[in-house]
Amino acid sequence: MPAHPQAKPGYGKRSAPDQLPRTGADFAHLRTREAAIAAYIDRMTEGAAIGYKALAANIADYGQQACAKSLKFLSEAGHLRLVKEHLAVADNSLRWVTRTYFSRTSRDDEWWKAYVAGLRGVDLTGLDRDRDQDGEREREQDRDRPAAAPAPTPPAPTLAYRTLARLGRTEPRMTLSAAECAALESLAAQWLARGATPDHLTRSLTTGLPHPLHSPGAIARKRLESKMPPEPYQAPTHITRAVMLCIGCEEPETVVTLIGGVCLECREEMEAYDAAESKGLVIDAVPDTFRAVPAQREVARRADELRAAAGLKARPIPRPTHGDFARPLPRNGGADLVRGAE
């Protein structure tokens, strides 16, 4: 299974501090779906993409809608919060980033509020370095923890090894043997660790080759050593402001009231989904191609059905927009359409 994708630099998953050691019962209080997704998020690396689309693309059992709903319930259970941070970089640039903070240890609203308030003034350069070290220690502990003896399987080749092994597809004269790939793997891994992509590495090893070329392994080693990219530099960055967002609609806490990281409107939707599922209703997204009525009305109708199932009051239907009138008039000259807009 491929590794979970990383978010853009500065975004993605962030682990909350002071978590209890990982056990097999960390998410036993959650429903099966939320527990499975929480366990998956817990194993993700720092900076991994934690949006519902990325989760659905990498968790075979659940789709986008299930993952989106689960994130709301995990927020309500105190395991994650969506936080928007204003950053001041040493080069005098300013920017906003959105991060999802995750804790395998459930926290209440007061703890999360105090933690987010304490982010102001934090030096992210040192914090990210400490988090990377903590994450590496956790992974080492997981590797050292005894587990059931699985069937022996050969280790999968690393990305650095695979990139070297594929050089011959781009430039046949740079075809390397298995021994040469293994000998050069550590150098190629350093390139990737310093931010080079496999395509960048391939171009650096296959363009501008001498003619004739007698030893591809020697050429590859020479270029890997002499053209090594510099160590990545991260300008010192401080958080000047941090606000929590609703995990569903991403409205800030300065605009809406958040309870368990979820605004009141999204909580109504959660209650409606719970009520619908308890009654055995199947809630699936319908592609626009198969809709019998416009998407806006279909969404409103579905929301009303869910609210009715939950015993909630239906919302008023919004007045038609100008786009609703840009359709051919019916045979009665549009009298029904005009009456509907009155």
Secondary structure, DSSP 4 states (H G I P E B T S, - for coil): -PPPPB-STT-EEEEPSSPPPP-TTTTTTS-HHHHHHHHHHHHSPTTB--SHHHHHHH-TT--HHHHHHHHHHHHHTTSEEEEEEEEEETTS-EEEEEEEEE-SS---HHHHHHHHHTTTT-BHHHHHHHHHHHHHHHHHHHHHS----PPP-PPPPPHHHHHHHTHHHH-GGG---HHHHHHHHHHHHHHHHTT--HHHHHHHHHSS--SS---HHHHHHHHHHHTPPPPP----EEEEEEEEE-TTT--BTTTS-EETTEEHHHHHHHHHHHHHHHTT-------GGG-SS-HHHHHHHHHHHHHHHTTPPPPPPPPP-GGGG-S---TTTTHHHHHHH-
